[in-house]
Amino acid sequence: MHRLNPYLEKKPDFARLASRFPDFAPFVTVSEEGYASIDFQNAAALRALTRCLLKEDWNLDVDLREDRLCPTLPNRLDYLLHVLDMEPHLPSTSSSTPLRVLDIGTGASAIYSILLHRLRPEAHITATELDQVSYDHARCVLTSNTIPSSSVAIRKSPVAEPIFFPLFELADGQDSKERGETHQWDLTICNPPFFGSEAEMQEGQDLKEQIAHAAPTAAHNELITPGGEVAFVSMMIEESIQLGDRCRWYTSLIGKYTSLHPLVELLRKHKIDNYMLRNIRQAKTTRWILGWSHHPSRLPDNLARPDDVIPNTSFAKLLPPSNTLNHRPQPAVPLDDLRRTVLAVLAGISLLSEPADRSAPVSPHPDERDEGGGGEDDIILAPTRNTWSRAARRQAVRRTDSDHAVEPSEGGGTSILHSSATEPHTDSSAAARIPPVPNNNTPLFRAKVRFVPPKREDEVGEGASIAIDWLEGRDRAVVEALWKFLLTKGGLISSRADVVGDGGYGGRLGAGFDNFKGRGRNEIARGVKGGRTKGGKRQRGYDHDQGDEEELPGARTGQKRRLG
């Protein structure tokens, strides 16, 4: 569960809720030992519990229809909180620009929209709904909670396609101008129907290891769509290609592990390598969040990839390429020496130093979360042209030999490098070796160079390491080339054999990211229970719930809770 999810520690107190909400009290039973419990096979009890939690924890009055899905709050919050983790990395958001979100298929309770409104009151949310009954009820939910349309606007989908019709309106520029919609969208969220048919839905239920712990509460139109979630999300991907970066990040919740492979393959087919894939697990329910972007801004690995993954599993092969490269030189190099070496190499290719730029948010590397994040000597690189390629260096040598070296003009944009580190003394002719280019302030990419000390000072034979985080750009190869040049020119690798299996250098960016924490083999990487049967065959791991009937944390059928 997400670290900010309030239900991570706060479990439902059935006895207390029964004392506060008379409508919920009839569903609570007390054992002879004094434990309070409810029957999770009773759909009415689930609706009553959800209504209580929405009122108690979020001050929301929501009438849940008997013929529509009863949402489980912890699961919905996990999805929203993981998506909101991307907020500091969205280029369009600032303190003066409210977050703009599109909620696809909001449902009768508009649960994602109203919870997001509570989490981000200043956000502008547009929710869409195709089903007339759900649309009408969702509007009633907003009215009963006095949520203005300027905060959450619900729109009736005229037809099933296009799914992102509000974004296409923005592109066409007619209706959107009438409503004053002039800026780009930041995020889309969606919880699509899982199944393509009733037969597939029944098959999924039969494949579960145990019967569902909660009663099904969803209508067929909330569970079934032609082609299932694969077809639905595939259509979203295809539409997003037409829309481009009119929305910064497109995301969807995925209910079945078997859906991930065709969806990731579709992204790769369209050469979309800027995507994120994370799993969220509560009780026996696992879901996955798939997001993708056509914008050059890159997410840090601790947001785009799970923290714990078993290498060489089917799930590991689906993950996006890492945006972080790291290398620990062998033999060990002290931190100060490593810093001086790298700065000298950067100075030699005219990546000049300026005061540190602290405006760009960068999430701490996963290995640094408990160590306060990035260091004071981190460097932000934003080169406006390639000065490290072999061709560029050969041209520089020819210019030097012919005595035509020219200092790059100020503002000429050879590069932008922000650092608080002290630049080493270098020959002033180093920068002169790079030929001038026309003024072009558009960087090829943005990246952050980090110098990471040993985790413990008493580690014997362990020196500092260097890492580079790709922050923005479209050409992965040019970042890889700079990384290889830094290590080679700085003498941080003596031969390719020295870096085989290294957590960053050996190959393409992301190919060797060392983010595997040594989890046990009994914990399947994809986050589902699965595993191997007694006969040695791997189970299919179909760990989704009929009717979206996830468990509340710590809540099971007939669960006991002590009074008082």
KAMOCOR-V67917 format. One record per residue. N is the residue number from 1. RES is the residue in one letter. PSI is psi as a letter, one per 40 degrees, with the letter a starting at -180 (NA if undefined). OMEGA is omega in degrees with one decimal (999 if undefined). Layout:
N,RES,PSI,OMEGA + N,RES,PSI,OMEGA
This chain:
1,M,i,-179.3 + 2,H,i,-175.2 + 3,R,d,-179.3 + 4,L,e,179.4 + 5,N,h,-177.2 + 6,P,d,-179.2 + 7,Y,e,174.8 + 8,L,d,179.6 + 9,E,d,-175.7 + 10,K,h,178.6 + 11,K,i,179.3 + 12,P,h,177.0 + 13,D,g,-173.2 + 14,F,d,-178.4 + 15,A,d,179.8 + 16,R,d,178.8 + 17,L,d,179.0 + 18,A,d,-179.9 + 19,S,d,-177.1 + 20,R,d,-175.7 + 21,F,h,-177.3 + 22,P,d,-179.3 + 23,D,d,-179.6 + 24,F,d,-173.7 + 25,A,d,-178.3 + 26,P,e,-178.3 + 27,F,e,-177.7 + 28,V,h,175.5 + 29,T,i,-178.0 + 30,V,h,-178.8 + 31,S,i,178.1 + 32,E,d,179.0 + 33,E,e,177.0 + 34,G,e,179.4 + 35,Y,h,177.3 + 36,A,i,-179.2 + 37,S,i,173.2 + 38,I,i,178.4 + 39,D,h,-177.7 + 40,F,e,172.5 + 41,Q,e,179.6 + 42,N,h,-177.1 + 43,A,d,178.9 + 44,A,d,177.4 + 45,A,d,178.2 + 46,L,d,178.9 + 47,R,d,-180.0 + 48,A,d,179.3 + 49,L,d,-179.4 + 50,T,d,177.0 + 51,R,d,179.7 + 52,C,d,-177.7 + 53,L,d,177.9 + 54,L,d,179.4 + 55,K,d,-175.3 + 56,E,d,-171.4 + 57,D,d,-173.1 + 58,W,e,-179.2 + 59,N,f,179.2 + 60,L,h,175.5 + 61,D,h,-176.1 + 62,V,h,174.5 + 63,D,h,-176.3 + 64,L,h,-179.0 + 65,R,i,178.8 + 66,E,d,-175.6 + 67,D,e,179.5 + 68,R,i,-174.0 + 69,L,h,172.7 + 70,C,h,-173.4 + 71,P,i,174.5 + 72,T,h,-169.1 + 73,L,d,-177.4 + 74,P,d,179.8 + 75,N,d,179.7 + 76,R,d,180.0 + 77,L,d,179.0 + 78,D,d,178.6 + 79,Y,d,-178.6 + 80,L,d,-176.7 + 81,L,d,176.4 + 82,H,d,179.0 + 83,V,d,180.0 + 84,L,e,174.2 + 85,D,d,179.7 + 86,M,e,-171.9 + 87,E,d,-179.8 + 88,P,e,-176.8 + 89,H,e,177.1 + 90,L,h,-174.5 + 91,P,d,-175.7 + 92,S,e,-175.5 + 93,T,i,175.1 + 94,S,a,-178.1 + 95,S,d,-178.2 + 96,S,e,-178.4 + 97,T,h,-179.5 + 98,P,i,177.0 + 99,L,h,-179.8 + 100,R,h,-170.7 + 101,V,i,174.3 + 102,L,h,-179.2 + 103,D,h,-176.5 + 104,I,h,178.8 + 105,G,g,-170.5 + 106,T,d,179.0 + 107,G,i,-175.3 + 108,A,d,-177.9 + 109,S,e,-176.6 + 110,A,f,-167.0 + 111,I,d,-179.0 + 112,Y,d,-177.6 + 113,S,d,-176.9 + 114,I,d,175.8 + 115,L,d,177.7 + 116,L,d,176.2 + 117,H,d,177.1 + 118,R,d,179.9 + 119,L,d,-179.3 + 120,R,g,-176.2 + 121,P,d,-177.1 + 122,E,e,-175.8 + 123,A,i,172.7 + 124,H,h,-173.6 + 125,I,h,172.2 + 126,T,h,-180.0 + 127,A,h,177.9 + 128,T,i,178.1 + 129,E,h,-178.9 + 130,L,d,-176.5 + 131,D,h,-175.0 + 132,Q,d,-179.3 + 133,V,d,179.7 + 134,S,d,179.4 + 135,Y,d,-178.9 + 136,D,d,-178.3 + 137,H,d,179.0 + 138,A,d,176.8 + 139,R,d,177.4 + 140,C,d,177.8 + 141,V,d,179.2 + 142,L,d,-178.9 + 143,T,d,-177.7 + 144,S,d,178.9 + 145,N,e,177.5 + 146,T,f,175.4 + 147,I,h,-174.5 + 148,P,i,179.1 + 149,S,d,176.3 + 150,S,d,177.5 + 151,S,d,177.8 + 152,V,h,178.3 + 153,A,h,179.5 + 154,I,h,-177.7 + 155,R,h,178.3 + 156,K,h,176.7 + 157,S,h,-177.9 + 158,P,d,178.8 + 159,V,i,-177.3 + 160,A,d,-179.8 + 161,E,i,3.0 + 162,P,i,179.1 + 163,I,d,-177.5 + 164,F,f,-173.5 + 165,F,d,175.6 + 166,P,d,178.8 + 167,L,d,176.9 + 168,F,d,175.0 + 169,E,d,177.2 + 170,L,d,179.6 + 171,A,d,179.9 + 172,D,d,171.1 + 173,G,e,-178.6 + 174,Q,c,-177.7 + 175,D,d,-177.3 + 176,S,d,179.3 + 177,K,d,178.7 + 178,E,d,178.9 + 179,R,e,177.9 + 180,G,e,-179.5 + 181,E,h,-174.1 + 182,T,e,-176.5 + 183,H,i,-175.4 + 184,Q,i,176.8 + 185,W,i,-178.5 + 186,D,d,-172.8 + 187,L,i,164.7 + 188,T,i,176.0 + 189,I,i,-177.6 + 190,C,i,171.9 + 191,N,g,-171.0 + 192,P,i,172.0 + 193,P,i,-175.1 + 194,F,d,-160.8 + 195,F,i,178.8 + 196,G,e,-178.3 + 197,S,i,176.2 + 198,E,d,179.2 + 199,A,d,178.3 + 200,E,d,178.3 + 201,M,d,179.5 + 202,Q,d,178.3 + 203,E,d,178.2 + 204,G,d,178.6 + 205,Q,d,-178.5 + 206,D,d,-177.1 + 207,L,e,178.9 + 208,K,i,-178.5 + 209,E,d,179.2 + 210,Q,i,176.8 + 211,I,i,-178.9 + 212,A,i,179.4 + 213,H,e,-179.5 + 214,A,i,-177.7 + 215,A,i,175.1 + 216,P,h,-175.4 + 217,T,e,-173.3 + 218,A,i,172.6 + 219,A,i,-177.2 + 220,H,d,-178.4 + 221,N,e,176.9 + 222,E,e,-178.9 + 223,L,d,-170.0 + 224,I,h,172.9 + 225,T,i,-179.2 + 226,P,h,-178.9 + 227,G,e,178.7 + 228,G,a,-176.1 + 229,E,d,178.1 + 230,V,d,179.6 + 231,A,d,-177.0 + 232,F,d,-178.2 + 233,V,d,175.9 + 234,S,d,177.0 + 235,M,d,176.7 + 236,M,d,179.3 + 237,I,d,-179.4 + 238,E,d,178.7 + 239,E,d,-178.5 + 240,S,d,178.1 + 241,I,d,176.3 + 242,Q,d,-176.5 + 243,L,d,180.0 + 244,G,b,-175.8 + 245,D,f,170.6 + 246,R,d,167.4 + 247,C,h,-174.9 + 248,R,d,-178.8 + 249,W,h,173.1 + 250,Y,h,-179.2 + 251,T,i,174.6 + 252,S,i,171.3 + 253,L,h,179.4 + 254,I,h,-173.7 + 255,G,d,-176.3 + 256,K,h,179.7 + 257,Y,d,-178.3 + 258,T,e,178.6 + 259,S,e,-172.6 + 260,L,d,-174.9 + 261,H,d,179.6 + 262,P,d,-179.8 + 263,L,d,177.6 + 264,V,d,178.1 + 265,E,d,177.5 + 266,L,d,176.3 + 267,L,d,-178.7 + 268,R,d,177.2 + 269,K,d,179.3 + 270,H,e,176.8 + 271,K,f,174.9 + 272,I,g,179.8 + 273,D,e,179.2 + 274,N,g,179.9 + 275,Y,i,179.1 + 276,M,i,179.6 + 277,L,h,179.5 + 278,R,i,175.8 + 279,N,i,175.5 + 280,I,h,-174.5 + 281,R,h,175.9 + 282,Q,h,-175.6 + 283,A,b,-178.9 + 284,K,e,-177.3 + 285,T,h,176.1 + 286,T,h,172.8 + 287,R,i,178.0 + 288,W,i,175.7 + 289,I,h,176.1 + 290,L,h,177.7 + 291,G,i,178.6 + 292,W,i,-175.8 + 293,S,i,173.8 + 294,H,e,179.3 + 295,H,i,-178.3 + 296,P,e,179.5 + 297,S,h,-176.7 + 298,R,i,176.1 + 299,L,i,171.3 + 300,P,i,-174.7 + 301,D,d,-178.6 + 302,N,e,172.5 + 303,L,d,-175.1 + 304,A,d,-175.4 + 305,R,i,176.2 + 306,P,i,179.3 + 307,D,d,-174.2 + 308,D,h,-179.1 + 309,V,h,174.4 + 310,I,h,-178.1 + 311,P,i,171.6 + 312,N,f,173.8 + 313,T,i,179.2 + 314,S,d,179.7 + 315,F,d,179.5 + 316,A,d,-178.6 + 317,K,e,178.6 + 318,L,e,-173.2 + 319,L,i,177.2 + 320,P,i,175.6 + 321,P,i,-178.2 + 322,S,i,174.2 + 323,N,e,179.7 + 324,T,h,172.5 + 325,L,i,177.6 + 326,N,i,-177.7 + 327,H,h,173.8 + 328,R,h,-176.8 + 329,P,i,174.4 + 330,Q,h,2.8 + 331,P,i,-172.9 + 332,A,i,178.3 + 333,V,h,176.6 + 334,P,i,-175.4 + 335,L,d,-177.9 + 336,D,d,178.9 + 337,D,d,178.8 + 338,L,d,-179.6 + 339,R,d,-179.6 + 340,R,d,-179.4 + 341,T,d,-177.3 + 342,V,d,179.5 + 343,L,d,177.8 + 344,A,d,178.5 + 345,V,d,179.7 + 346,L,d,178.1 + 347,A,d,-179.1 + 348,G,e,177.3 + 349,I,f,172.6 + 350,S,f,167.5 + 351,L,g,-166.3 + 352,L,i,-176.2 + 353,S,i,172.1 + 354,E,i,177.6 + 355,P,i,-175.9 + 356,A,i,177.0 + 357,D,h,-177.4 + 358,R,e,-174.4 + 359,S,d,-176.2 + 360,A,h,-179.9 + 361,P,h,177.8 + 362,V,h,179.0 + 363,S,i,176.9 + 364,P,i,173.9 + 365,H,i,-178.2 + 366,P,d,-178.8 + 367,D,e,-176.2 + 368,E,e,-175.3 + 369,R,d,-178.2 + 370,D,e,-177.1 + 371,E,e,172.8 + 372,G,e,175.4 + 373,G,a,-174.4 + 374,G,i,-178.4 + 375,G,i,-178.3 + 376,E,d,-176.2 + 377,D,e,176.9 + 378,D,i,-176.2 + 379,I,h,173.1 + 380,I,h,178.9 + 381,L,h,175.0 + 382,A,g,-176.7 + 383,P,h,179.2 + 384,T,e,172.5 + 385,R,i,-176.7 + 386,N,h,178.2 + 387,T,e,-175.0 + 388,W,e,178.9 + 389,S,i,179.9 + 390,R,d,-180.0 + 391,A,d,179.9 + 392,A,d,-179.2 + 393,R,d,176.5 + 394,R,d,178.2 + 395,Q,d,178.7 + 396,A,d,179.0 + 397,V,d,179.2 + 398,R,d,178.3 + 399,R,d,178.9 + 400,T,d,-179.2 + 401,D,d,-179.0 + 402,S,e,176.9 + 403,D,f,177.8 + 404,H,f,179.5 + 405,A,h,-178.8 + 406,V,h,176.6 + 407,E,h,176.2 + 408,P,h,-177.1 + 409,S,i,178.9 + 410,E,h,-176.0 + 411,G,e,179.8 + 412,G,e,168.9 + 413,G,f,172.5 + 414,T,d,176.2 + 415,S,i,170.2 + 416,I,h,-179.8 + 417,L,h,-179.7 + 418,H,h,180.0 + 419,S,i,171.2 + 420,S,e,178.1 + 421,A,i,177.8 + 422,T,h,-178.4 + 423,E,h,179.5 + 424,P,i,177.4 + 425,H,h,178.4 + 426,T,i,177.4 + 427,D,h,-177.6 + 428,S,e,179.8 + 429,S,e,-178.8 + 430,A,d,-179.9 + 431,A,d,-177.1 + 432,A,e,-179.4 + 433,R,e,-176.9 + 434,I,h,-177.5 + 435,P,i,179.0 + 436,P,i,176.9 + 437,V,i,176.1 + 438,P,i,-177.8 + 439,N,h,179.9 + 440,N,h,-174.3 + 441,N,e,178.3 + 442,T,h,-177.9 + 443,P,i,174.2 + 444,L,d,178.6 + 445,F,i,169.8 + 446,R,h,-179.7 + 447,A,i,179.7 + 448,K,h,176.7 + 449,V,h,-179.0 + 450,R,i,173.6 + 451,F,h,-171.2 + 452,V,h,177.5 + 453,P,i,173.7 + 454,P,i,-177.6 + 455,K,d,178.0 + 456,R,h,-178.1 + 457,E,d,-176.6 + 458,D,e,178.9 + 459,E,h,-177.6 + 460,V,h,176.0 + 461,G,e,179.9 + 462,E,h,178.1 + 463,G,a,179.1 + 464,A,i,176.1 + 465,S,i,178.0 + 466,I,i,179.4 + 467,A,i,175.0 + 468,I,h,178.4 + 469,D,h,177.7 + 470,W,h,-175.2 + 471,L,d,-175.4 + 472,E,i,177.8 + 473,G,i,-178.7 + 474,R,d,-174.9 + 475,D,g,-179.0 + 476,R,d,-175.8 + 477,A,d,-177.2 + 478,V,d,175.9 + 479,V,d,177.8 + 480,E,d,-178.9 + 481,A,d,177.8 + 482,L,d,178.9 + 483,W,d,179.6 + 484,K,d,179.5 + 485,F,d,179.9 + 486,L,d,-176.9 + 487,L,d,-177.7 + 488,T,d,-177.9 + 489,K,d,-179.8 + 490,G,e,-179.5 + 491,G,f,-178.1 + 492,L,e,171.9 + 493,I,h,-179.7 + 494,S,d,176.4 + 495,S,i,-180.0 + 496,R,d,-179.1 + 497,A,d,-177.9 + 498,D,e,-173.4 + 499,V,e,177.0 + 500,V,h,-179.9 + 501,G,e,178.0 + 502,D,i,-176.6 + 503,G,f,176.7 + 504,G,d,-171.0 + 505,Y,d,-164.8 + 506,G,g,173.6 + 507,G,a,-174.8 + 508,R,i,177.5 + 509,L,h,179.3 + 510,G,e,-176.0 + 511,A,d,-175.6 + 512,G,f,-176.5 + 513,F,h,-173.9 + 514,D,g,-176.7 + 515,N,f,-179.8 + 516,F,h,-168.9 + 517,K,e,176.4 + 518,G,f,178.7 + 519,R,i,179.7 + 520,G,i,-179.2 + 521,R,e,179.2 + 522,N,e,177.8 + 523,E,h,-172.2 + 524,I,h,-171.1 + 525,A,d,-173.8 + 526,R,e,175.9 + 527,G,e,176.6 + 528,V,i,-174.0 + 529,K,c,169.0 + 530,G,b,179.5 + 531,G,a,-179.2 + 532,R,i,177.3 + 533,T,i,-179.8 + 534,K,d,179.7 + 535,G,e,177.0 + 536,G,e,-179.5 + 537,K,i,-179.7 + 538,R,h,177.9 + 539,Q,i,-175.1 + 540,R,e,176.0 + 541,G,f,-179.1 + 542,Y,g,-170.5 + 543,D,f,174.8 + 544,H,i,-174.0 + 545,D,h,175.0 + 546,Q,h,175.2 + 547,G,e,176.8 + 548,D,f,-173.7 + 549,E,g,179.9 + 550,E,i,175.6 + 551,E,i,165.3 + 552,L,i,-179.6 + 553,P,h,177.1 + 554,G,e,-175.6 + 555,A,h,177.9 + 556,R,i,179.4 + 557,T,h,179.7 + 558,G,f,-178.6 + 559,Q,i,-178.5 + 560,K,h,174.8 + 561,R,h,-177.2 + 562,R,h,178.0 + 563,L,i,168.1 + 564,G,NA,999
